[in-house]
Amino acid sequence: MEPHPIVGRDTELGELSRLVASSDGQALLVRGEAGMGKSLLLAAAADQAGALGHRVIRVTGVESETTLPFAGLHQILHPLLRTMPGLDRTTQEVVDTVFGRRTGQAPSVMALGIAVLDVLALASSEVPLLVVVDDGHWFDPQSAEVGGFIARRLAGHAVRMIIAVRADTPSAWDSAAVPELSLAQLDPGASADLLRMRAPGMPPAVRTRVLELAQGNPLALSELPRAVEQGTADGMSAEELPLPRRLEHMYGDRVQDLPADERTRLLLAALDGGGAGTPAAGRPRYRLQHADEAVARGLLVQDAASVELFFRHPLVRSALLQTATPNERRAAHGRLAELHRADLERHARHLAAATVDPDETVAAVLERAARSASARGGATAAVALLTRAAELSPTAGPRSRRLGDAAFVAAQSALLDTADELRQASDSLAAGSPSPAAVVTAAYTALYQHGDVRSAHRRVVHALRTMPPDTDTDTHTDTGTGTDSHSAVRTRLLNLLLATSLFSADPALWSVSDGLVDAQGRSADETTLLYRDVWGDITRRGHGARERLRELFGRLDEEQPWDVMRLSVAAYYLDALGDYRFLVRQVAEREVGSGAVTNAMTLLQVVMLDQITSGDWDAAERTGQRGLELTTRHGYTLFEHQYHGFLGLIAAWRGDAARATEAMNRLDRWARPRGVGYLTQLAEAIGAATGLTEGDYESAYAYAGGLTAPGTFTPYSQQAPRTLLDLVEAAVHTGRAAQARAHTDAALTQGLPAISPRLDFLTAAAQAMTAEGEAARAAFERATGHPAAADHPFELARVRLAQGMWLRRARERAAARTVLAQAADAFTRLGAAPWARRVQAELRATGAPGNGPAPGQTALTAQERRIAELAAGGLSNREIGAQLFLSPRTVGAHLYRVFPKLGITSRAALRDALTGTAEAEPEE
C-alpha cells in the first residue's frame, strides 16, 4: 500500500526535518489526539534519516505491555545489542540485570539511563542514530522514566529521539521535560485538499458531510471515503461520541466482517503487541500473517522492507479488543501463555487473563511473577499480579494471604488507598480478629500519615499476641510475596513493630517490642534480631552488629526493596553506609517512580544522611528537597517532618539559625503531642547544633543534656550516642569539666568505640577535649589521626579547632596555625561560615597574617568594648555589673553580642581578640 500523502503539516515536517538533520543530539515529544497523523510524521522522519544514511530504530508502545517493567526499553535496545561489539562489563551487567538475564539488584533510573546512553552513544559512533517511539503513552512507566532521563541528555551525542503520545492519555513521558510539538486539527483548506486527494469523485453533499464528521482529523478524512464506499460508515453517525471512538466503531464494523480464523489471528497479534510495525525485539511474539482480507479492508498494511504485516492504526487494535467476545479473548490469552512460557511475567499475565475458575497452580505462578516484578523495580505491577493471584485462589486462606501480600506491597509503594481496599477485601475473608493485612495497612496509615506511633504499636502488638503459633514446616523469611507460613507474617509484623518503636523512642513501648522478639527464641529471623538491636538500644545491643549486617547484605540477591531499605537504615546507625553506598543510592533511584515509593522515601533519607556525614552538604540539601517534595506529594507527613529535621540540622551547622529554629519548632510542635520521640530528639539535636554554632554554649548544653544526661546514654535513643561530641564540647565551653569527663568515661564504659568506627573516633575526640595538661597533646594526635576521622570531615575540623586552641595556649603557635588552617579549609568547604570565622579568630591570635577584624566583623561599641575588657581581666558578670551599674543579665547579653563580633567562642579568647580590633563604634 502506498503511504498517504502528508497534507497541511509543513510546519511540523520542517520541525522534524531540522531535528533529524541536526548536528547535535536532541529529543522531541509529538503530542496529538488519535488520528492526527503522529505515526505518519514519525514515518516521514524515519525515511529522511534513512535517506541520510542514519541508523533508525522504530519501536511502538503496546497497551497490553504497560504492566511489564522495561518492555519498551527492551524494544529499543535489542536490535542494537544484537549487532554491537562487546559492551564494558558494568554496562553489560546493568542491561542483563534489568532484562532478567542475571540475578541481582535492578539498577536505578540513573544507573540504567547512563548504561543505555552508553549503548546509544556506541551505536551512533559511526553513523547517527534516530530512535522513533510511536504510541509512547503505552510504554511501561519504568521504560518511559529511563527514556525521559536519556532524552534530556542527548546533547553531544549523535542520537535523536522522537516520541509520539496521545494528548488525552497520561503517561510517564508527560514529565520528561523535553521539547514538545503539538498537532492541531487540519485547517479547512488542508482538510478539503486531503479529502479531494483521497476521494476525488465524491459528490459535493457527501463531501460536506464527511468534512463535518472528520473535524480536521487526517485519519477520519482518509478513512471515511472508504467507509462510505463499503457502507461501513454507520459507526461514524454517533456524534455524541468523541471522534476517536467513532473511528474505532467504524474499524469495528470492518473487523466483524472478517473470516473467523483471520479475526482470531488479528486478535492474537493485538493482545501480544504484534502487528506494530517493529521486529519481535528478541523474544517470541505472535507473528501476524495470512490476513489478505484484513489488508483488503484497510485494517492492515504491509511493510515494503520487512514484508511484515502491521495494523494500519492503533484504533484497529482497540476495535479488535472491543469486538472480541470474552471467550475469544480468553482463548487467545491461553495460546499466548504457551508462546511465552519461558518469560515468567509475560506468561503469568496471559495465564491470568486466560483463567476463569480458581486454580492454585496459576495463582502460584502469579506470585512468582510478582516477586520477579518487585525485584526489578515494578512494585506497582506486583500489586496487580498478587491481586489476581488472590482472585484465582481456590480457598479463603490463601486468598486472604495473597490479598494481604498485595496490601503490603501497595503500602510500600505509597498506595495507601489501594492498600486499604485490599486490606478490607482480606478482612472479609478472615474470621474474628482483623487479618495481618488489616493490621499492617492500618498501622502504616497511622504511622506514616498521622504519626500516631502509639496506635500503630498497639494494633501490631495485639495482632502478634493473637496469632496462632508457628508450625515446624514454617520458614523464617519475610519475602513480602508468596508464602503460606505464619512465620513470614509474624516476621513482617515484628519488623513493622520495630519501625514503630524506633519512631517512638519510648522505653515503655520498646520493652513490649523486645519481649515479643525475645519470645521467638531460636526461631527468630536473623534480620529481625539485627533490626531490634540496632534500631533500638544500640548503645547496649549494638556490639558485633556490623559483622551481622555485613553477612546479611552479602546474602542479598533478588531481594525486595524493603529488605535493602531496612538494612540500609541499620547501616546508617552502625555508621557502615560507606560500604553499601552504591547499592543504597541505586535502589533509591530505582524505586522513586513506579516502584516501592515508600521505601524510596526512606532510602533517600539514608542517602541524605550519608551525604551529611561525608561532608557533601550541598548534595544533602538537594536530596532533602527532593525527598521533601516526594513525601509531601504522597501525604507521608511523618517522613515530611523527618526531611525538615535533617535540613534543619544542616542549617544549624551552617549558621542559618532562623531556618534551624523554624525546623526545630516545626518538629517539636508536631511530634511531641503524638509521642514521636525520634523527631523530638532530632529537634533537640538541632537546638544543640545551633547553640554550638552560635557560641551559645549554655543553650547547647541544655539541649544536649536534655537528650541524655552527662555520664549516661538514654536507652533507645538514637541521638544519644550520635551527639556524644556535642555534649562534651558544650560542657567544656561552659566550665563543666567534670560533666564532660563523666560523659567521656561513660562512652568508654558503655563500649561505644566497639560499636562503630565513628563512635570510636568521637570517643577519642571527647577524650582529647577533656584531657588535661600534657596528656592532651597525645590525645589530640590520636583523635585527628584516627582511621575514621577523614570520613567525618565536620567532626574532624571541630577537633582540629580545639587542638589549635590548645596548642596556642601552650605557646606552640606555628603548630597551632597548621591545624587551624586545616580546620578553616574544611569549614569553608562545608559552608559552615560561623565555624570558619571562629577559626580565623584563633589564627589571628596565633599571629597569623590578617590581624584585626575578620572579614565581615563589626567593631564593638564603647559599652561592649568596656565590658569585654573587664571580662578579659577575669571579672565575673556580677562584678562587671557592679562597676558599670548594670544587671548581670545585661552584662551577659552584651557579651553574647561581643563574641561573634570578635569571632571567638569563650572568655578565654577575649584578651587576644581585643588586640588589634577596630575602634569602638559610637553608642547609639
N, C-alpha and C positions, 0 to 999 in steps of 0.2 A: 504493500500500500504506500502510495506517495504521501509524504508528510504534508500536513495542512500548511498553507502559507500563513505567515505571521503578519497580521494587519493591525494597524493602529498602535504598534508598540515600538516605534522608532526610538523614543527616549530611553525605554527600558533596554532595548537591544544595544544602544550606544553605551549604556552604563555597564552592561555585561561584557561588551567587547573591550572596553577600557580595562576592566579587571583582568580578563584573560591575557591581554597583551602587555599588562603591567610588568615593569622590570623588577618589582618587589612583591613579596608575598602579602596577600590580604584576603579578607573574607567578606561575604555579603549574604544577608538573610533576605530572601524573596518571600514576601507575605501577600496572600490574597485568598479570597474565598474559592471554593471548589469551582472548577471550570473556567477560571480566569486566565488560563494559559501558562501556569507556572512550569509544568512539565515541558511544554513546547519551547519556552525560553531557555530552560536548562539544556534541552537537546541542542538548541542552536549554539549555546556557549560551548558545549562539548564538541560539536562539529568544528567550530572555529579553532578550538585548542588542538584538535586532531590535525586540522589543516596546517597549523603552525608547527607540527611535529612534536607537540607536547604529549605527555602520557596522561590518560584520562581514566579515573576510577569513578564509576557510576554505581550508586547504591540507592536503595529505596527502603524507607521505613515500612514496617508491616504491623498492622494493628494487633494481630494475634501474637506478636513477639514483644509487646510492650512490657510484659512482666518477666522477660528473660534477661537478666543482667548481662550487659555488654554484647547483646546480639547484634546491635547496629554497628558497634565498633569492630566486631569480627568481620562484618561485610567489608569494611574499609580496608582492614589490614591483610586479610587473607590473600587477595591477589598480589599484594606487594611482597609478602613474606615468602610466597612460593618461588619468586624469581630473584630474590635478593640474596647477595652473598652473606656469609655469617655475620650476625649481629654481635656486639660486645656482650659479655656474659651478663652484666646487670640488666641490660635491656631485654635480652632473651628470657631471663628469669621472670621479669615483670610480666612480659607478654604471656609466657607459658602459664604463670600462676593465674592470671585473670581469666584465661580461656580454659582452665581446668586441666591443663596438660601436666601440671606438677602440683603437689600439695604445698601448703604454706599460707602465710597471711596475705590476703589480697592487698595490692598496693593502694595507696591513697590516690585521689583525683590528681594531685600534683605530681606524684611519682609516676603514675601511669601516663599522665599528659606529657611529661618530659620524655618518657620512653617512646611514646607514639610520635612525638615531634622529632625524635632522633630517627625513627624509621622513615618518616616522611622526608626529612632532610636528606637521608641517604638515598632514598628512591628518586629524589629530584636532583641529585648531584651532577648528572649528565644531561638530562633534559628536564624542562619544567614539568610540574605535576599539577593537574586540576582534579580536585575531589568534588564531585557533584552528589549532593544528598537530596533526593526527592522524597516527599512525604516525611520530612524530618519530624513532624509532630507525632509520628508513630514510633520514633526511636525510643528505646527504653531510657529511663531517666539517667542511669549511670553512663550510658554512651553519650547522651546529649551533654551531660556535665563535662565529660572529658573533651567532647567536641568543642564546646564553648571555650574551655581552657586553651585548646590548641588554636582556635580561630583568633584569639586575642594576641597570639604570639608568633604570627607568621612573618612579621617584618624581618627582612634579612635572609629569608629562605625563598627558594624558587617554587613555592607551593601556594596555590589559590584554592579557596573553598567557596562553593555556592550552596546554600541550604534553602530549600523551599518548604514553607509551612503554611497551613491553613490559618486564615485570620480568625476563625471562630473556634479554634481548637487549642486550648492551653497546652504548653509543653515546656520542657526544661530549657529549650532554646530561647524562650522569651527573656530570660535573664542573662543571655550570653554576652550582652553589651558589645555587639558588633554592628556595623552599619546596616541599615535596612532599606529595601526597595519595595514599596507598596504598590500593588497592582489594582488600579481602579477599573470601573466599568469602561468599556469602549464608548467613545462619544457617538452620537447618532450617525455622523458621516461614516466613521470607520465601521460601525455596525452594518450600515446599509451596504458598504463595499464588500464586507466579508460575506454577507448573505447573498449578494449578487454573484459573487465568485463561487459559492457553494451550490446555488440553485439559480442559474441564470434564466430559466424559463418559468419561474414561479409567478402565478397570477398576482396582480397588484393587491387584491383584497387579502389573499393568503399571506403575501409578503408583509403587509401591515400588521396582521395578527401575530405573525412569527416575531417581528421586531418588538411588539408589545410584550410577548411572553418571554423573550430572551433577555430583556433588561440589560443589554450591553454585555452579556456573558458570552465569551467566544465559543465555549463548548456548546451552549444551547444553540447559538447561531449555526454551528457546524452540524449538530445532530438533528435539529428539528426538521430540516428538509427531508432527510432520510425517513424520519418518523412519519411525516405526512405521506410520503410515497408508500411506506409499508403499512400505513394505517395503525401505527403504534403510538400515536401522539396523544391518546386519551389521557395518559397519566400526567400530561402537562396542564390539563384543564383545572386541576385543583389549585386555584390561585391563592387559597388561604395558606398553602404550604410554602416554605422558603424554596427558592429556585433550585438549590442543590437537591432537595428532597423530590421535587418534581422530575428532575433529570433522572434521579435514582429510580423512580417509578417507571419512567419510560424504558430504562435499561431492563428493569424487572420484567416488563412485558415481553421483551425480546428473549430474555432468559427462559421464560416459561414455554416458549415455542420451540426450544431446542430438543433434540432427541434425548431420552433419559440418560443413556450412557455418557453422552457428551456433557450433559449438565453435571453429572457426577464428577467427571474429570475436572471440570472447571471449579466445582466446589472444593475438591481436594486441593487444588492449587491455591484457591482463595484462603483456605484455612491454614495452609502451610507457608504462606508468603511466597509461593511460586507465581509465575506469570508477572513478575515485577520488572522484567527487562534487565535483570542483573544475573551474573553467574551464581552458581549454587554456593559460593563462598566457603568451599572446603568442607562441607558437611552434606549428608544426604538431604535432598529436598525433592518433593514431588515435581516431576518434570511434565509440563503441560504439552501434550501432543495429540494428534488425531482429533482436531477440532475444526474441521473445514466449515461447518455450518456457522459456528460462532464467528469465524473470520468473515464469512459472507454477510453476517448480520451486523458487522461493525463492532462486535464485542471484544475481539482480539485483533492484534496486528502482529506482523512477523518482522523481526529484526533482520535486516538485509545481511549483516555481517555474520551473526551467530546462528541465523535461521531459527532462533528461539521464538516461541510464541509468548506474548505478554498482553495483559489487559490494556485495553485502549485508554482506560481512565480508572482511578481508584473507585469511582462510583459504581463501576461494573462489579468490583469485588463486593462492595456494600450491597448491591442489588442481589447478588448470588446468596449472600448470607441471610438477607431478609426474606427471600422467596423460598429457601430450603425449609423442609419440614424438620421438626426436632429429631425424628428417626433418621432422616437423611444426614443431618449434621453429626449425630452420634456414630452412625456407621462410618462416616468419613474420618472422624477423630480416631476410631478404632484402628482403621488402616494406617493412619499416620503414626499412632503409638507404636505399631510394629516397625514402621520405617525408621523411627528414632529410638529404637531400643537401646542403642549404645550411648545415647545422650540422656543422662538421668533426668534433668529438669524438663527438657522438651518432651521426653517420653512420659513423664508424670503429668504434665499439663494436658496432653492429648488423652492419656488414660483416664484422667479425672473427668474430662468432657464426654468421654465415651461411656462412662459407667453411670447406671441409673440406680440400681439397688445397692444397699450396703455391702461392702466387700472389704474384709480386713486386709487381704493381700494388697489391694490397691491403696488403701489408707496408709499402710506401712511404706509403700513406695513414695507416697506424697510426703511423709515425714522425712524420709531420707533426702528427698529433693529440697525440702525446707531447710534442712541443716546445711546442705550444699549452698543454697542461695544466700543464707545469712552469713556464711563464712566468706562469701565473695563480695560482701557489701550490699546484698539485696534483702535486707531485713523486712522491708515492706512486702516484697514478693513472698517471703517466708510466711507472713501472716495469712495471705490468701491461700497458700498451699496447706497450711495447718487447718485453716477453717474448713476447706474442702475435705481434708482427711477426717475431720470430726463428723462432717455430714455423711461420710461413707462408712463410718464405724458401726458395726452391727449391734453393739451393746452399749448400755449407758455409761459404764465405767470408762472404757477407752475414749468414748465420745466426749465425756466431761473433761478428761485429762487433756485431750488434744485441744479442746477449746481453751483450757487453762494455759496450755503452752502458747497458743495463739495470742491470748491476752497478755502473757508475759512478754512476748516479742513485741507486741504492739506498744506496750508501756515503755519498752526500751527504745522504741522508735519515735517517741514523743507523740504517739497516737492514743492519748488517754481516753478520748471519747470512744474510739473503736475498742480499746481495751475494756472499757466499762460495758459496752454492748456484749462483747464476748464473755465477759465475766457473768453477766446476767444470764446468758444462754447456758453457761456452765452450771450456774447455781440451780437453774430449773431442773437439771438432771440429778442434782445431789440432794440426798435426803437429810433433813435435820440441819446440822451446822453449815455455815457458809463454806463453799468449796475453797481450796487453796487459791484458785484463780481469783475468787472474790476478795479474799484477804489481801493478796498481793496487789491487785488493782486499787482497792480502796486505800491501802497503805501508801502506795505510790502517789495517789492523788492527794492524800492528806499531807504527805511529806513534801513533795516537790512543789505543789501548787499553793499550799496553805501553811507549810512549815509547822504542822501540828505533830510534833515528834511524839508527844505522849499518847495521842490517839493511835497513831501508826504503830507504836510499840505495843500498846495494849491489844490491838487486833491480832498482831502476829504472835504474841505470846499465847493468847487464847487458842489460836489455831494449832500451834505446836503442842500445847498441853493436851489437846483433844484428839490429836492424830493417833491412828492405830499404830502399834509397834511394827518395826521393820521385820521382814522375813529373812530367812537365811539366804534366799536367792537374790535379794536386793543388791543392786550395785550402788556405788557411792560417788557418783559424779554428777554435777549439775550441768547437763548438756544444754538446757534451755529448750530443746526439742526432742521429743521422742523417747520416752522410757516409761515403763509401767510401774517402776519401783516407788514405794513410799519414801525410800531413802533420798531419791533425787528431789522429790517435792520438799522433803524436810530440809535438805541442804539449801534449796532455793529460799525457803522461808527463813532459815537461820542467817543466810547471807544478808537478806533484807533487814532482819532484826539487828544485825551488827552495824549495818549502814545507818539505821535509825539511831542506834545507841551512840555511834560516832558523832552525829549531829547534836545529840542531846548533851554530850559530855557530862552526863549526870551519873555519879557513882551508884545511886539507888537503882536506876534503870540498868546500868551495866552489871550490877550484881545479879539481877534476874537473868540477863543475857548470858553471863558467864556460867550460871548454873545450868541453863538449858544446853549450852555447848558441852559442859563437863558431863552432862547426863548421857551424851552419846558414847562416852567411853572409847573403846578401841575402834568402834565403827565410825567415828567422826571423820569427815572428809578433811584431807590434808590442807586444802586451800582455806576451808572454813577456820581451821585452827590457826592458820597463819593470820587471817584477817582479824580474828579475835585478839591475838597477841599484839598485832601492830596497830590496828585501828583503835584499840582500847588503851590499856595501861602499859604503854610501850616502855616506860622507864623501868618497869618491874618484870615485863614479859618479853621484851624485845631482844634479849641476848640470844645470839645464834640465829636470829630470824633472817639475816641477809643470806646465809647459806641455804636456808629453806626456800627463800624467794628465788635464788639462782636456779635451784633444781626445778622448781615449778615453771619458771619461764622457759627452761630448757626443754620441757615437755610439750610446749605449745606447738601444735602442728596446724590442723584445720580447726582451731578453736574459735569460739564465738567472740564477738566484740566485747561482750560483758566480761569475759574471762580476762582479756587484755586490760580492760578498764580497771577492774578490781585489783589486779596485780600491780598496775601502774600506780594506783593510789598507795598501795603498800610500799612500793619502791620509793615514792616521794618521802614518806615518813621515815624510811630507813636510809634516806639520802643516797639511794642507789640508782637514781634515774639516769645518770650519765651512761650506765651500762646498757640501757634499753631505750635510749632517746630516739633512735631512728624508728624502731617499731611503734612506739607510742605516737609519734607525730604522724606516721604513715596511717595508722588505724584511725586516728582522729580525723584526718583529712578525708579518708575513705567514707566514714560514716556520716559526715555532715549533711550530705544531700538526701538520698533516699534510703540510707542505712539506719543503724540504731542511733538515732539522733540524740536520745537521752544520754547514751554513753559518750557521744561526741562532745556534749556539753561538759562532762566531767574530764574527758581526755584533754580538751582544750585548756581547762583549768590546770591540769598537771603540766601541760606544755608551758603555760604561762609561769607557773611556779618554778619550773626548771630554768626558764629564761631569767627570772628574778635572781635565782640562786647563782647562776653562772655569770651574772653581770650584764646581760643583754636587756637592759631595762626599756629601751625604745621598742624592741620587738615584743617585750612582755606587755607593754601598753597597747600595742596593735592587736595582739592576741586577746587581751582583755576586752577591748572594744568589740572585737568580732564575737567573742563569746557572749558579751552583754546583749548584743543585737539578736543573737540566736535564742537566748533564754527569754528575752522579752517577747519575741515573736511567738514563741510557743507557750507563753504564760507560766514558765517554770520559775516562780518567784523566789524559791529558796536559792537556786543557782544564780539567779539575777543578783541577789544580795551578796553571795559569795564573790562574784566578779567585782561588785562595788567595793567590797572589802579589800581584795587584792590590789585593785587600782588605788585605793586609799593608802595602802601600805607603801606603794611606790611614791605616791605624792608626799607622804610623810618623810621618807628618807631623802627626797629631793628638795624638801623645804617648802613645799606648797601647803602651808599649814591650813589655809582656808579649805582647800579641797579635801585634805586629810580629815579635818574636823567634821566636814559635812558627811563624809563617808562613815566616820565613826558614829556620829549621831544617828544616821540612817540605819545602820546595823543595830544599834542598841535599841532604838525605838521599835523596830520590827521584831527583833529576835527575843528580847528579854521577856515580854509577856507570853510568848509562845514556848519558852523553855528551850530555845535553840542555843544551847551553851557554847557550841562551837563558834557561832557567829559573835556572841557577846564577848567571848575571849579574844576573837580576832579584833574586835573593836578596841579592847584594852591594849592589845599589841600595837595597834595603830597609835593609840594615845601615848604609849611608852616611846615609840619611834619618833613621834612628833616632839615630845619633850627632849629627847636626846639630841635631835637635830637642831632645835632652837636653843639648846643650852639651858633649858628649864629642867634641871636635874631633879628637883623636888617633885615636879609633876611626873617625870619619867619614872621615878622610884615608886610613886603612889600607884601608877598604872601597872608597872611590872610586879610590884609586891602584891597587887590585887590578884594577879594571875596565879602566883604561887609565892607563899611566904618564904623569906630568906632561910636557907637551910633545909628546905623541903621541896618536893616536886609533887604538885597536886595530882592525885590519881586520875586517870582517864582524861587528862588534859594534854592535847597535842601541842598547845602553845607553851606549856611549862618548860619542857626541855629546849624548845626552839628559841626561847627568849632568855636563855641562860646568860649570855654575854650582856644583854640589855640590863638585866637586874644588877649584875655585878658592876657594870660601868656606872650606872646611876648611883649605886651605893657608894662607890669610890669617890665620885664627884660631890656627894653630899656629906662627906666625912663619916660615913657609916662603914668604916673599915672592918669592924667585927662582923657585921652582917654580910659584907662582900666575901670575907674569908669563909664564913659559915656556909654560904651557898656554894662556893668552890669546893669545899670539903665534902658537901653533900653530893655533888656531882661525881666525885671520886668514889665515895662510899656506895652510892647507888649503882656504880659501874657504867655510867653513861659512855665513857670512852670506848667500851667494848661493843656498844650497840651499832655505832656507825663512825666512819672517819670524820664526818663533820662534827659530831658531838665530841670526838676525841680532840679535834682542833679547837673547838670552842672552850673545852675544859682547859686545854693548855693556855689559851688566851686569857681565861679568867685567872689562872694561876699566875701568869705574868703580871696582870694588872693588880693583883693583891700581894705580890711578893714585896719584901722589904729589903732595903739595903742592897748589898752587892748581889744577893741571890736573884734580884730582878733581872740582872744582865743575862744570865744563862736562861732564865725563864722566858724572856722575850725572844732570845735566839731560838729556843726550842719551838715557840709558837709560830714565829714567822717562817721557820724552816720546815714546818710540819708538811708531810706529803700532800695533805688535803687542802692546805692553805690557798694554793693557786686556783683551786676550783671554787673558791668563795671570795672573790675579789673585794667585795664591800667590807666584810668582816676583817679580811687581812689588812685593808687600808686603815681600819679603825685601830687595829693592834699596832700598826706602824706609827700611827699618830701618837698613841700612848707611849710607845717605845721612844719616839723622838722627844717627847716631853720629858721622859725620864733621863735620857742622855743629855739634854740641855741642862737640866738641874744638876747633873753630875759634871757639868762643865766640859762635856765632850761635844763641843759644838759642831765640829766637822762631821762626826759620825751622825749626829742628830740631823744635820742638813741632808745627808744621804737618804735616810729612811723617810724623812718628812717629804722630800721631793718625790719619792716613790708613792707615798700616800696621796700627795697632791695630784699626781698624774692619774691615779686610779679614781679619785673622787671626781675629777674633771671629766674623765671618760664616761662615768656613770651619770653625770648631770646632777651630782649631789653638791650643789653650789655652796650651801652653808658649811658643809664639812670642808670643802676646798678653801673657803675663807678662813676657817679655823686653823687649817694647816699653814696658810700663808702668814697668819699672825705669829705662829710658832717659829716659822722660818725667819721672820724679821727679828724675833727675839734672839735668834742664834747669830745675828749679824749678817744674814744673807742680804744680797743687794735688794734694794727696794724698801728701805726703812720709811716709815711714815704710814699714813693710812693706806690700807689695801684698796684696790680698785672698787669704787662704789662706797667706800667707808665714809660715814658722815662725822664731821667734827663734833666734839662734845660742847654742850652748853656750859656756861660758867658754873652753874649749880652742879651739873653732872660731873664736871672735872674736879670740883672741890670734894664731892662725896667720894669719887674714885680715888683721889689722893689719900683721903683719910682711911679708906678701906685698904689701900695698898700698904698703909702704915701699920696695919694689924688691928684697927679698931673694929668692934662689932657694930651691927646696925643700931643697937640701942645706944652705944657710946657716941656714934656719929650723930644720931638724932638729938642727943642731949647737947652736943656742941652747937648744932645748927637749928635748934628749936623745931625739929621735925619728928614725926612719929616714926618708930622703927619700920612700920609698914610702908610709909612713903619713901624711906631710905631704900628699902628693898625694891620698890617699883622703879626708882631711879637706876639702881644697879642692873635691874632686869633690862633696861634700855641701853645701858652703857656697854654691856658685854658684847652684843652683836655689832655695835658700832666699832668696837676695838678689835673685833674678830677673835675674841677669846671666849673661854667657857668656865673660867673659875677665878676666884680672888687671887690665887697664887700667881696668875699671869698678869695681874694688873700693873705691877711695878715696871716690868719690861715693856708692856704695851703702851704705857703712858709716855715712855721716852720717844721723842720724835713725832708725836701725834700733832695733828693740826691745831691751830689756835682755837680757843673756845669760841663758839658762836655766841652772839649776844642773846641775852634772855628775852623771851617773848613777853 
